[in-house]
Amino acid sequence: MLTKDMLLIDAFKTEGVNVEAMAEVLGNFGMHCLGCALSHGETIEQAAIAHGYDPDEMLKALNEAAKA
């Protein structure tokens, strides 16, 4: 399970997650985190806020995608 305080890069490195589905979710939010240098030092919550999205909404979508 992903958490808001998890670094984006660590979320993608979590064992067993569907990286492609997670990347698609973030792309749908207008974020292309896999190619962004900030993904190494920004949490899911910080990224959501910086891009004007609700962190809880983004986290829910990411957790659903991670299981896909």
Beta strands, then each sheet from edge to edge (+ up, - down):
end
